[in-house]
Amino acid sequence: MIARVMAIAAAEFRIQTRNRWLASATVLMLLFALALTFAGSAPTGTLGVDLLTVAVASMTTLAVYLAPFLALMIAFDAVAGEAERGTLGLTLTYPLSRGEMLLGKFAAHLAVLAIAIGLGLGAAGAAAWLAGGAGHESLVSLARLIATAILLGASFLALGYAASALSGSGAGAAGLAVGLWLVLVVLYDLGLLGALVFDSGGAFTTQVFPWLLAANPADAFRLWNVAGSEQVALVSGMAGAGAALPGWAAPLSLLLWPVLALLLARAAFARVEP
């Protein structure tokens, strides 16, 4: 099994490299991270924190939008595109299960995403360190940001496979992937904000709202990074939301999402006709 999964992963990684997805994702992540790092450096003097801490808070906001988007753009074509091109049926003629094929694609795509996130955010963090110094806590926060951003990307990769398997065409899969990004990353928070305004500090605000935040992978990512560092919480302004939940809630949510989304993708893939 492992040999078959790794063979699919190696082939898929070569495809992603040849299509310049690896280079494009890395450059995009790096440019946005550098821009946010130095454009948002003003609060360092006011808050008395080093530049890397401010950079981590800025890059957390960047990663919560960009990592899911890149993951979905890599994954949406994984099943629907192969079915349209006629290569899915050929691949499945080999002694290879659908689960192994999905795991191989996931390993390759996650490697592409991890390299892009690690190099992009890591280089921007190193630039902030050289420009404004960094303490031990800010370095730990940067490492946590990179690791959790990869986990966030893994969640949306698997959701992208599910969208691809449920769609009848590559165009439909692309539309569904964009819809997933809009709902989970943008509209979900807007809906919660509207509910907060309507509730006016009632039971929903104090008891339900924090758990709904943790249930969303994008918000769980934010909460995990905020809860892990008092300085990042101070700069980001999310200290209250992070303090309202037990420390295990956001990490558990972000760790479970890739597993549950992969199971969903596997179930959807079983319905696809080669």
BADRENDREN-434086 format. One record per residue: residue number from 1; x negated, y, z negated of N, C-alpha, C in turn. Coordinates in Angstrom, 3 decimals. Layout:
REM residues N
KOLDO   num        nc1        nc2        nc3       cac1       cac2       cac3        cc1        cc2        cc3
KOLDO   NUM          X          Y          Z          X          Y          Z          X          Y          Z
...
***
This chain:
REM residues 274
KOLDO   num        nc1        nc2        nc3       cac1       cac2       cac3        cc1        cc2        cc3
KOLDO     1     -0.829     -1.211      0.000      0.000      0.000      0.000     -0.859      1.254      0.000
KOLDO     2     -1.845      1.306     -0.894     -2.680      2.504     -1.002     -3.416      2.774      0.304
KOLDO     3     -3.897      1.713      0.952     -4.623      1.889      2.212     -3.706      2.474      3.283
KOLDO     4     -2.451      2.016      3.336     -1.510      2.530      4.342     -1.150      3.986      4.064
KOLDO     5     -0.935      4.315      2.788     -0.632      5.703      2.417     -1.797      6.619      2.771
KOLDO     6     -3.021      6.183      2.469     -4.186      7.006      2.756     -4.421      7.156      4.253
KOLDO     7     -4.075      6.130      5.046     -4.214      6.239      6.499     -3.266      7.300      7.051
KOLDO     8     -2.021      7.300      6.577     -1.068      8.331      6.994     -1.534      9.712      6.537
KOLDO     9     -2.041      9.781      5.300     -2.507     11.059      4.760     -3.671     11.604      5.577
KOLDO    10     -4.625     10.751      5.940     -5.770     11.201      6.718     -5.344     11.704      8.090
KOLDO    11     -4.440     10.976      8.746     -3.964     11.400     10.064     -3.206     12.725      9.970
KOLDO    12     -2.361     12.849      8.949     -1.576     14.075      8.794     -2.464     15.268      8.445
KOLDO    13     -3.494     15.037      7.645     -4.407     16.126      7.290     -5.151     16.621      8.525
KOLDO    14     -5.555     15.696      9.396     -6.216     16.109     10.640     -5.283     16.937     11.516
KOLDO    15     -4.001     16.557     11.542     -3.024     17.323     12.328     -2.883     18.737     11.778
KOLDO    16     -2.789     18.854     10.452     -2.643     20.168      9.839     -3.871     21.036     10.075
KOLDO    17     -5.048     20.422     10.038     -6.282     21.172     10.295     -6.360     21.594     11.753
KOLDO    18     -6.003     20.696     12.650     -6.049     21.011     14.072     -5.042     22.104     14.437
KOLDO    19     -3.902     22.113     13.786     -2.884     23.134     14.046     -3.156     24.450     13.332
KOLDO    20     -4.283     24.519     12.631     -4.721     25.726     11.920     -3.825     26.124     10.751
KOLDO    21     -3.017     25.158     10.261     -2.195     25.462      9.098     -3.054     25.700      7.861
KOLDO    22     -4.105     24.912      7.714     -4.977     25.054      6.548     -5.632     26.430      6.537
KOLDO    23     -6.213     26.838      7.655     -6.878     28.141      7.723     -5.877     29.279      7.565
KOLDO    24     -4.719     29.166      8.210     -3.722     30.243      8.147     -3.195     30.424      6.725
KOLDO    25     -2.862     29.309      6.060     -2.325     29.394      4.701     -3.360     29.967      3.738
KOLDO    26     -4.625     29.570      3.897     -5.683     30.065      3.014     -5.901     31.562      3.202
KOLDO    27     -5.985     32.002      4.442     -6.199     33.433      4.721     -5.022     34.252      4.221
KOLDO    28     -3.807     33.773      4.444     -2.622     34.502      3.999     -2.605     34.644      2.484
KOLDO    29     -2.872     33.553      1.787     -2.890     33.594      0.327     -3.985     34.524     -0.179
KOLDO    30     -5.168     34.465      0.432     -6.291     35.284     -0.007     -6.027     36.767      0.206
KOLDO    31     -5.515     37.137      1.370     -5.291     38.551      1.671     -4.245     39.153      0.733
KOLDO    32     -3.139     38.446      0.530     -2.106     38.963     -0.371     -2.604     39.025     -1.810
KOLDO    33     -3.362     38.022     -2.237     -3.878     37.999     -3.606     -4.855     39.153     -3.839
KOLDO    34     -5.742     39.396     -2.896     -6.692     40.519     -3.023     -5.956     41.848     -3.046
KOLDO    35     -4.971     42.005     -2.173     -4.228     43.259     -2.117     -3.508     43.534     -3.432
KOLDO    36     -2.839     42.511     -3.975     -2.115     42.703     -5.236     -3.060     42.907     -6.414
KOLDO    37     -4.204     42.232     -6.374     -5.160     42.339     -7.474     -5.649     43.767     -7.649
KOLDO    38     -6.055     44.401     -6.566     -6.645     45.728     -6.690     -5.620     46.849     -6.596
KOLDO    39     -4.467     46.588     -5.969     -3.401     47.583     -5.952     -2.739     47.692     -7.326
KOLDO    40     -2.752     46.586     -8.081     -2.102     46.592     -9.393     -3.056     46.746    -10.550
KOLDO    41     -4.229     47.341    -10.314     -5.235     47.431    -11.376     -5.027     48.612    -12.319
KOLDO    42     -4.041     49.468    -12.044     -3.836     50.669    -12.865     -3.536     50.388    -14.339
KOLDO    43     -2.746     49.343    -14.692     -2.407     49.147    -16.110     -3.556     48.704    -17.001
KOLDO    44     -4.744     48.433    -16.446     -5.809     47.902    -17.290     -6.171     48.853    -18.423
KOLDO    45     -6.278     50.135    -18.109     -6.643     51.096    -19.148     -5.515     51.339    -20.124
KOLDO    46     -4.269     51.402    -19.608     -3.122     51.678    -20.467     -2.870     50.559    -21.460
KOLDO    47     -2.978     49.318    -21.012     -2.668     48.175    -21.862     -3.876     47.610    -22.587
KOLDO    48     -5.075     48.056    -22.217     -6.283     47.581    -22.874     -6.624     46.147    -22.567
KOLDO    49     -6.354     45.705    -21.353     -6.679     44.352    -20.934     -7.653     44.420    -19.763
KOLDO    50     -8.353     43.287    -19.502     -9.302     43.300    -18.398     -8.577     43.154    -17.062
KOLDO    51     -9.317     43.422    -15.984     -8.721     43.404    -14.643     -8.207     42.029    -14.262
KOLDO    52     -8.886     40.972    -14.687     -8.455     39.632    -14.317     -7.091     39.305    -14.910
KOLDO    53     -6.806     39.777    -16.125     -5.498     39.534    -16.729     -4.397     40.178    -15.908
KOLDO    54     -4.623     41.427    -15.495     -3.650     42.115    -14.650     -3.520     41.398    -13.315
KOLDO    55     -4.665     40.926    -12.779     -4.642     40.213    -11.507     -3.830     38.933    -11.611
KOLDO    56     -3.982     38.198    -12.716     -3.227     36.959    -12.897     -1.725     37.251    -12.941
KOLDO    57     -1.326     38.316    -13.639      0.093     38.689    -13.688      0.608     39.033    -12.292
KOLDO    58     -0.198     39.755    -11.505      0.208     40.111    -10.140      0.263     38.879     -9.249
KOLDO    59     -0.738     38.004     -9.389     -0.779     36.811     -8.536      0.302     35.810     -8.916
KOLDO    60      0.782     35.848    -10.158      1.916     35.007    -10.532      3.148     35.394     -9.735
KOLDO    61      3.374     36.699     -9.598      4.492     37.178     -8.788      4.306     36.797     -7.324
KOLDO    62      3.076     36.906     -6.832      2.800     36.514     -5.451      3.049     35.034     -5.240
KOLDO    63      2.512     34.204     -6.119      2.589     32.753     -5.932      4.014     32.240     -5.989
KOLDO    64      4.857     32.872     -6.790      6.221     32.370     -6.931      7.010     32.571     -5.635
KOLDO    65      6.599     33.509     -4.806      7.239     33.699     -3.502      6.495     32.962     -2.392
KOLDO    66      5.164     33.062     -2.391      4.387     32.581     -1.253      4.158     31.074     -1.278
KOLDO    67      3.875     30.488     -2.441      3.625     29.042     -2.501      4.836     28.229     -2.032
KOLDO    68      6.074     28.524     -2.499      7.223     27.789     -1.970      7.434     27.993     -0.470
KOLDO    69      7.212     29.231     -0.007      7.410     29.516      1.415      6.434     28.706      2.277
KOLDO    70      5.150     28.719      1.899      4.160     27.950      2.650      4.480     26.455      2.608
KOLDO    71      4.876     25.963      1.435      5.196     24.544      1.304      6.347     24.143      2.229
KOLDO    72      7.397     24.961      2.262      8.547     24.645      3.106      8.199     24.733      4.588
KOLDO    73      7.355     25.672      4.960      6.953     25.800      6.360      6.080     24.624      6.811
KOLDO    74      5.337     24.055      5.886      4.548     22.864      6.209      5.438     21.634      6.302
KOLDO    75      6.454     21.542      5.425      7.199     20.291      5.253      8.446     20.166      6.117
KOLDO    76      9.016     21.257      6.597     10.343     21.170      7.215     10.357     20.287      8.474
KOLDO    77      9.212     20.169      9.133      9.135     19.417     10.389      8.729     17.952     10.171
KOLDO    78      8.524     17.558      8.931      7.897     16.255      8.654      8.716     15.079      9.148
KOLDO    79     10.028     15.145      9.033     10.888     14.043      9.460     11.650     14.408     10.734
KOLDO    80     12.347     15.552     10.715     13.154     15.955     11.870     12.299     16.148     13.113
KOLDO    81     11.122     16.742     12.943     10.250     16.981     14.087      9.768     15.675     14.712
KOLDO    82      9.403     14.714     13.866      8.944     13.423     14.388     10.079     12.678     15.073
KOLDO    83     11.288     12.792     14.529     12.433     12.133     15.157     12.709     12.748     16.534
KOLDO    84     12.606     14.079     16.640     12.832     14.749     17.920     11.775     14.388     18.955
KOLDO    85     10.530     14.285     18.520      9.437     13.977     19.450      9.360     12.496     19.798
KOLDO    86     10.111     11.681     19.086     10.114     10.248     19.360      8.986      9.483     18.696
KOLDO    87      8.216     10.149     17.849      7.087      9.471     17.201      7.495      8.743     15.925
KOLDO    88      8.668      9.082     15.382      9.098      8.441     14.137      9.330      6.944     14.352
KOLDO    89     10.039      6.613     15.421     10.301      5.209     15.701      9.024      4.422     15.932
KOLDO    90      8.070      5.044     16.629      6.794      4.372     16.879      6.036      4.124     15.580
KOLDO    91      6.015      5.123     14.711      5.310      4.979     13.437      5.911      3.873     12.584
KOLDO    92      7.235      3.787     12.597      7.912      2.804     11.752      7.850      1.387     12.319
KOLDO    93      7.318      1.226     13.529      7.103     -0.133     14.049      5.904     -0.796     13.386
KOLDO    94      5.045      0.003     12.779      3.889     -0.543     12.065      4.343     -1.123     10.718
KOLDO    95      3.540     -1.978     10.113      3.909     -2.527      8.783      3.785     -1.441      7.710
KOLDO    96      4.737     -0.533      7.729      4.686      0.656      6.877      6.102      0.985      6.434
KOLDO    97      6.313      1.123      5.141      7.642      1.482      4.652      7.848      2.988      4.749
KOLDO    98      9.092      3.392      4.687      9.406      4.826      4.751      8.852      5.560      3.527
KOLDO    99      8.889      4.888      2.384      8.329      5.504      1.179      6.837      5.738      1.304
KOLDO   100      6.115      4.779      1.890      4.675      4.939      2.085      4.379      6.055      3.072
KOLDO   101      5.176      6.146      4.122      4.995      7.223      5.092      5.206      8.577      4.433
KOLDO   102      6.251      8.684      3.616      6.544      9.938      2.930      5.434     10.299      1.946
KOLDO   103      4.946      9.317      1.206      3.863      9.574      0.256      2.578     10.008      0.965
KOLDO   104      2.286      9.407      2.113      1.109      9.805      2.868      1.200     11.239      3.345
KOLDO   105      2.354     11.607      3.878      2.551     12.995      4.305      2.445     13.940      3.109
KOLDO   106      3.033     13.532      1.990      2.999     14.376      0.793      1.562     14.595      0.317
KOLDO   107      0.761     13.538      0.313     -0.635     13.660     -0.128     -1.408     14.622      0.767
KOLDO   108     -1.220     14.504      2.088     -1.939     15.380      3.023     -1.486     16.826      2.898
KOLDO   109     -0.180     17.026      2.863      0.346     18.391      2.782      0.003     19.048      1.445
KOLDO   110      0.027     18.254      0.378     -0.342     18.802     -0.925     -1.817     19.185     -0.948
KOLDO   111     -2.655     18.406     -0.283     -4.079     18.745     -0.197     -4.274     20.069      0.544
KOLDO   112     -3.554     20.249      1.661     -3.633     21.510      2.410     -3.199     22.678      1.516
KOLDO   113     -2.080     22.497      0.822     -1.561     23.558     -0.033     -2.497     23.844     -1.205
KOLDO   114     -3.055     22.792     -1.810     -3.964     22.968     -2.948     -5.227     23.709     -2.534
KOLDO   115     -5.769     23.403     -1.352     -6.960     24.107     -0.870     -6.641     25.582     -0.635
KOLDO   116     -5.503     25.852     -0.003     -5.121     27.238      0.276     -4.913     28.026     -1.018
KOLDO   117     -4.213     27.429     -1.977     -3.948     28.113     -3.244     -5.228     28.267     -4.048
KOLDO   118     -6.011     27.194     -4.129     -7.247     27.250     -4.913     -8.228     28.276     -4.378
KOLDO   119     -8.440     28.272     -3.053     -9.377     29.234     -2.467     -8.822     30.644     -2.496
KOLDO   120     -7.540     30.799     -2.177     -6.952     32.140     -2.131     -6.898     32.811     -3.491
KOLDO   121     -6.260     32.156     -4.445     -6.139     32.745     -5.786     -7.478     32.746     -6.516
KOLDO   122     -8.272     31.692     -6.304     -9.579     31.626     -6.970    -10.512     32.734     -6.510
KOLDO   123    -10.554     33.001     -5.202    -11.419     34.058     -4.688    -10.960     35.430     -5.162
KOLDO   124     -9.646     35.652     -5.185     -9.137     36.924     -5.687     -9.440     37.092     -7.176
KOLDO   125     -9.318     36.000     -7.932     -9.664     36.049     -9.355    -11.131     36.325     -9.575
KOLDO   126    -11.985     35.711     -8.747    -13.425     35.963     -8.854    -13.757     37.408     -8.539
KOLDO   127    -13.076     37.981     -7.540    -13.298     39.390     -7.195    -12.884     40.299     -8.349
KOLDO   128    -11.759     39.987     -9.002    -11.317     40.778    -10.149    -12.301     40.650    -11.309
KOLDO   129    -12.834     39.471    -11.514    -13.813     39.232    -12.570    -15.060     40.071    -12.322
KOLDO   130    -15.551     40.067    -11.093    -16.759     40.828    -10.775    -16.516     42.328    -10.861
KOLDO   131    -15.299     42.755    -10.535    -15.010     44.200    -10.511    -14.698     44.756    -11.891
KOLDO   132    -14.032     43.949    -12.731    -13.591     44.503    -14.008    -13.851     43.646    -15.211
KOLDO   133    -14.567     42.549    -15.042    -14.856     41.687    -16.178    -13.686     40.783    -16.516
KOLDO   134    -13.949     39.802    -17.376    -12.908     38.853    -17.749    -13.267     38.186    -19.061
KOLDO   135    -12.255     37.978    -19.891    -12.448     37.243    -21.131    -12.104     35.783    -20.948
KOLDO   136    -12.323     35.013    -22.006    -12.049     33.575    -21.944    -10.573     33.306    -21.667
KOLDO   137     -9.683     34.069    -22.318     -8.254     33.816    -22.142     -7.808     34.087    -20.709
KOLDO   138     -8.358     35.128    -20.092     -7.963     35.438    -18.720     -8.464     34.381    -17.740
KOLDO   139     -9.637     33.807    -18.010    -10.141     32.719    -17.155     -9.259     31.479    -17.284
KOLDO   140     -8.830     31.169    -18.508     -7.915     30.048    -18.716     -6.588     30.313    -18.006
KOLDO   141     -6.127     31.568    -18.081     -4.873     31.932    -17.413     -4.970     31.767    -15.904
KOLDO   142     -6.127     32.109    -15.322     -6.328     31.932    -13.884     -6.289     30.451    -13.515
KOLDO   143     -6.967     29.613    -14.298     -6.958     28.168    -14.029     -5.541     27.612    -14.145
KOLDO   144     -4.798     28.066    -15.150     -3.416     27.612    -15.319     -2.568     28.069    -14.132
KOLDO   145     -2.783     29.291    -13.678     -2.009     29.816    -12.546     -2.218     28.961    -11.298
KOLDO   146     -3.467     28.618    -11.009     -3.756     27.818     -9.815     -3.112     26.438     -9.927
KOLDO   147     -3.250     25.794    -11.092     -2.691     24.451    -11.278     -1.166     24.459    -11.185
KOLDO   148     -0.525     25.430    -11.816      0.943     25.472    -11.789      1.460     25.896    -10.418
KOLDO   149      0.713     26.729     -9.689      1.120     27.103     -8.334      1.097     25.884     -7.415
KOLDO   150      0.123     24.994     -7.619      0.075     23.757     -6.836      1.271     22.871     -7.173
KOLDO   151      1.624     22.794     -8.460      2.809     22.033     -8.859      4.081     22.624     -8.250
KOLDO   152      4.167     23.948     -8.244      5.324     24.613     -7.634      5.394     24.286     -6.142
KOLDO   153      4.246     24.346     -5.479      4.213     23.993     -4.066      4.617     22.556     -3.827
KOLDO   154      4.191     21.644     -4.724      4.562     20.235     -4.589      6.081     20.049     -4.670
KOLDO   155      6.730     20.800     -5.549      8.194     20.724     -5.666      8.860     21.105     -4.356
KOLDO   156      8.389     22.192     -3.752      9.028     22.670     -2.523      8.604     21.851     -1.303
KOLDO   157      7.443     21.219     -1.343      7.103     20.277     -0.274      8.132     19.152     -0.231
KOLDO   158      8.401     18.564     -1.394      9.353     17.455     -1.455     10.759     17.913     -1.081
KOLDO   159     11.152     19.116     -1.502     12.449     19.645     -1.103     12.494     19.878      0.406
KOLDO   160     11.366     20.280      0.980     11.285     20.446      2.425     11.472     19.139      3.166
KOLDO   161     10.926     18.042      2.638     11.141     16.728      3.252     12.627     16.353      3.204
KOLDO   162     13.260     16.627      2.073     14.684     16.318      1.959     15.487     17.117      2.987
KOLDO   163     15.155     18.413      3.138     15.836     19.247      4.137     15.586     18.712      5.541
KOLDO   164     14.368     18.279      5.809     14.020     17.754      7.118     14.782     16.468      7.419
KOLDO   165     14.906     15.603      6.413     15.607     14.335      6.608     17.114     14.524      6.754
KOLDO   166     17.649     15.532      6.089     19.094     15.766      6.136     19.527     16.501      7.389
KOLDO   167     18.580     17.126      8.093     18.903     17.907      9.283     18.776     17.038     10.531
KOLDO   168     19.559     17.366     11.509     19.523     16.596     12.736     18.495     17.064     13.734
KOLDO   169     17.857     18.204     13.460     16.889     18.753     14.414     15.866     19.584     13.670
KOLDO   170     14.753     19.905     14.365     13.735     20.753     13.768     14.255     22.149     13.468
KOLDO   171     15.086     22.682     14.378     15.650     24.022     14.157     16.575     24.028     12.943
KOLDO   172     17.373     22.981     12.807     18.257     22.889     11.644     17.471     22.744     10.359
KOLDO   173     16.374     21.976     10.404     15.529     21.809      9.222     14.877     23.124      8.835
KOLDO   174     14.442     23.908      9.824     13.833     25.215      9.533     14.848     26.138      8.866
KOLDO   175     16.075     26.154      9.391     17.114     26.986      8.781     17.448     26.562      7.370
KOLDO   176     17.519     25.254      7.146     17.818     24.755      5.805     16.677     25.061      4.845
KOLDO   177     15.419     24.994      5.336     14.264     25.303      4.491     14.279     26.763      4.070
KOLDO   178     14.570     27.649      5.017     14.663     29.082      4.681     15.790     29.323      3.691
KOLDO   179     16.915     28.618      3.886     18.029     28.758      2.945     17.653     28.301      1.545
KOLDO   180     16.907     27.193      1.451     16.434     26.730      0.143     15.559     27.772     -0.529
KOLDO   181     14.648     28.355      0.239     13.758     29.381     -0.310     14.560     30.580     -0.823
KOLDO   182     15.525     31.023     -0.034     16.334     32.180     -0.438     17.127     31.885     -1.709
KOLDO   183     17.721     30.705     -1.777     18.575     30.376     -2.925     17.744     30.209     -4.197
KOLDO   184     16.677     29.394     -4.134     15.931     29.061     -5.345     14.973     30.159     -5.793
KOLDO   185     14.446     30.930     -4.858     13.431     31.926     -5.217     14.017     33.330     -5.360
KOLDO   186     15.043     33.651     -4.585     15.574     35.021     -4.581     16.971     35.092     -5.195
KOLDO   187     17.925     34.386     -4.605     19.322     34.559     -4.986     19.629     33.982     -6.370
KOLDO   188     18.930     32.945     -6.776     19.159     32.350     -8.094     18.959     33.388     -9.192
KOLDO   189     17.856     34.125     -9.120     17.580     35.136    -10.139     18.575     36.289    -10.067
KOLDO   190     18.989     36.645     -8.854     19.987     37.712     -8.724     21.305     37.297     -9.359
KOLDO   191     21.681     36.033     -9.180     22.896     35.537     -9.808     22.802     35.558    -11.322
KOLDO   192     21.645     35.152    -11.851     21.462     35.181    -13.305     21.486     36.617    -13.835
KOLDO   193     20.907     37.535    -13.072     20.914     38.941    -13.489     22.338     39.485    -13.552
KOLDO   194     23.140     39.139    -12.551     24.539     39.559    -12.574     25.285     38.971    -13.762
KOLDO   195     25.009     37.700    -14.076     25.655     37.069    -15.224     25.229     37.724    -16.530
KOLDO   196     23.958     38.142    -16.620     23.476     38.836    -17.821     24.197     40.158    -18.018
KOLDO   197     24.352     40.902    -16.939     25.048     42.189    -17.028     26.489     41.985    -17.470
KOLDO   198     27.136     40.965    -16.907     28.528     40.679    -17.255     28.659     40.219    -18.699
KOLDO   199     27.663     39.458    -19.186     27.733     38.886    -20.537     27.472     39.922    -21.624
KOLDO   200     26.645     40.935    -21.316     26.351     42.032    -22.255     25.814     41.546    -23.597
KOLDO   201     24.835     40.653    -23.557     24.184     40.217    -24.785     24.918     39.161    -25.569
KOLDO   202     25.843     38.446    -24.952     26.619     37.417    -25.639     25.910     36.079    -25.695
KOLDO   203     26.702     35.027    -25.843     26.152     33.680    -26.003     25.404     33.219    -24.754
KOLDO   204     25.881     33.624    -23.572     25.196     33.224    -22.341     23.764     33.769    -22.330
KOLDO   205     23.611     35.022    -22.731     22.289     35.657    -22.710     21.327     34.979    -23.673
KOLDO   206     21.792     34.648    -24.860     20.890     34.141    -25.893     20.690     32.624    -25.839
KOLDO   207     21.690     31.876    -25.380     21.615     30.416    -25.464     21.526     29.712    -24.114
KOLDO   208     22.226     30.194    -23.108     22.298     29.492    -21.823     21.253     30.010    -20.843
KOLDO   209     21.104     31.322    -20.775     20.227     31.945    -19.784     18.788     31.409    -19.803
KOLDO   210     18.138     31.288    -20.972     16.756     30.772    -20.944     16.650     29.371    -20.358
KOLDO   211     17.637     28.506    -20.627     17.588     27.136    -20.103     17.843     27.102    -18.605
KOLDO   212     18.692     28.007    -18.118     18.899     28.094    -16.672     17.630     28.567    -15.976
KOLDO   213     16.863     29.436    -16.628     15.571     29.834    -16.076     14.635     28.630    -15.963
KOLDO   214     14.574     27.842    -17.027     13.674     26.691    -17.033     14.099     25.631    -16.030
KOLDO   215     15.376     25.590    -15.675     15.862     24.571    -14.745     15.439     24.837    -13.304
KOLDO   216     15.078     26.064    -13.003     14.658     26.419    -11.651     13.137     26.303    -11.561
KOLDO   217     12.575     25.612    -10.545     11.117     25.445    -10.503     10.358     26.767    -10.402
KOLDO   218     10.910     27.730     -9.675     10.223     29.013     -9.535     10.166     29.746    -10.870
KOLDO   219     11.274     29.741    -11.594     11.292     30.422    -12.889     10.521     29.638    -13.947
KOLDO   220     10.546     28.304    -13.853      9.746     27.495    -14.773      8.262     27.795    -14.588
KOLDO   221      7.857     28.005    -13.353      6.475     28.385    -13.061      6.122     29.708    -13.740
KOLDO   222      6.995     30.695    -13.608      6.756     31.985    -14.258      6.664     31.828    -15.770
KOLDO   223      7.635     31.108    -16.335      7.696     30.962    -17.789      6.473     30.237    -18.335
KOLDO   224      6.001     29.215    -17.642      4.836     28.466    -18.107      3.615     29.373    -18.157
KOLDO   225      3.432     30.190    -17.145      2.279     31.089    -17.130      2.407     32.201    -18.164
KOLDO   226      3.622     32.651    -18.390      3.829     33.697    -19.403      3.635     33.142    -20.806
KOLDO   227      4.209     31.948    -21.070      4.118     31.370    -22.408      2.692     31.002    -22.773
KOLDO   228      1.840     30.758    -21.767      0.479     30.331    -22.041     -0.471     31.440    -22.416
KOLDO   229     -0.066     32.700    -22.214     -0.976     33.815    -22.487     -0.193     35.026    -22.964
KOLDO   230     -0.526     35.523    -24.160      0.137     36.724    -24.678     -0.180     37.939    -23.818
KOLDO   231     -1.417     38.019    -23.295     -1.790     39.172    -22.486     -1.031     39.191    -21.169
KOLDO   232     -0.907     38.025    -20.522     -0.141     37.966    -19.273      1.327     38.279    -19.543
KOLDO   233      1.867     37.806    -20.664      3.253     38.109    -21.031      3.445     39.605    -21.219
KOLDO   234      2.453     40.270    -21.824      2.529     41.711    -22.044      2.558     42.464    -20.726
KOLDO   235      1.677     42.059    -19.799      1.596     42.758    -18.517      2.816     42.471    -17.660
KOLDO   236      3.301     41.221    -17.674      4.403     40.842    -16.795      5.763     41.285    -17.305
KOLDO   237      5.889     41.522    -18.622      7.166     41.940    -19.185      8.148     40.803    -19.414
KOLDO   238      7.691     39.553    -19.388      8.587     38.402    -19.556      8.401     37.712    -20.898
KOLDO   239      7.835     38.414    -21.853      7.561     37.785    -23.146      8.837     37.314    -23.835
KOLDO   240      9.923     38.102    -23.727     11.174     37.737    -24.387     11.756     36.447    -23.862
KOLDO   241     11.759     36.289    -22.543     12.309     35.073    -21.942     11.471     33.858    -22.321
KOLDO   242     10.142     34.024    -22.349      9.278     32.912    -22.698      9.435     32.490    -24.141
KOLDO   243      9.671     33.450    -25.043      9.784     33.140    -26.467     11.112     32.480    -26.819
KOLDO   244     12.112     32.579    -25.951     13.427     32.036    -26.259     13.520     30.540    -26.040
KOLDO   245     12.488     29.928    -25.469     12.508     28.502    -25.169     11.408     27.773    -25.925
KOLDO   246     11.600     26.483    -26.215     10.482     25.702    -26.771      9.359     25.602    -25.754
KOLDO   247      8.136     25.423    -26.243      6.985     25.440    -25.357      6.961     24.354    -24.305
KOLDO   248      7.698     23.248    -24.530      7.656     22.130    -23.583      8.645     22.280    -22.438
KOLDO   249      9.585     23.210    -22.530     10.693     23.263    -21.567     10.220     23.568    -20.144
KOLDO   250      9.470     24.650    -19.968      9.020     25.021    -18.624      8.038     24.007    -18.041
KOLDO   251      7.015     23.546    -18.802      6.129     22.521    -18.244      6.865     21.247    -17.832
KOLDO   252      7.800     20.789    -18.659      8.535     19.568    -18.325      9.333     19.749    -17.036
KOLDO   253      9.974     20.898    -16.893     10.749     21.166    -15.685      9.866     21.154    -14.443
KOLDO   254      8.722     21.841    -14.513      7.852     21.936    -13.344      7.176     20.606    -13.018
KOLDO   255      6.958     19.768    -14.029      6.379     18.443    -13.786      7.411     17.459    -13.222
KOLDO   256      8.672     17.624    -13.611      9.716     16.717    -13.137     10.188     17.042    -11.722
KOLDO   257     10.151     18.310    -11.340     10.706     18.713    -10.050     10.082     17.976     -8.865
KOLDO   258      8.742     17.850     -8.758      8.189     17.122     -7.603      8.656     15.668     -7.548
KOLDO   259      8.762     15.031     -8.711      9.185     13.625     -8.757     10.636     13.489     -8.307
KOLDO   260     11.517     14.313     -8.875     12.937     14.230     -8.526     13.173     14.609     -7.069
KOLDO   261     12.452     15.626     -6.587     12.622     16.045     -5.200     12.111     14.988     -4.229
KOLDO   262     11.034     14.292     -4.590     10.543     13.197     -3.743     11.552     12.040     -3.695
KOLDO   263     12.166     11.739     -4.820     13.200     10.693     -4.839     14.378     11.100     -3.950
KOLDO   264     14.760     12.359     -4.001     15.830     12.863     -3.144     15.435     12.755     -1.672
KOLDO   265     14.185     13.132     -1.363     13.708     13.055      0.015     13.690     11.614      0.508
KOLDO   266     13.270     10.693     -0.361     13.228      9.278      0.027     14.636      8.760      0.294
KOLDO   267     15.595      9.145     -0.521     16.979      8.710     -0.301     17.534      9.282      1.007
KOLDO   268     17.213     10.550      1.294     17.669     11.157      2.541     16.983     10.523      3.747
KOLDO   269     15.696     10.205      3.606     14.930      9.605      4.697     15.483      8.223      5.080
KOLDO   270     16.037      7.509      4.098     16.581      6.180      4.364     17.755      6.230      5.326
KOLDO   271     18.405      7.386      5.451     19.563      7.538      6.324     19.202      7.935      7.751
KOLDO   272     17.932      8.286      7.964     17.505      8.782      9.271     17.310      7.619     10.234
KOLDO   273     17.910      7.727     11.408     17.712      6.711     12.449     16.487      7.059     13.268
KOLDO   274     15.539      6.142     13.469     14.337      6.445     14.248     14.675      6.788     15.702
***
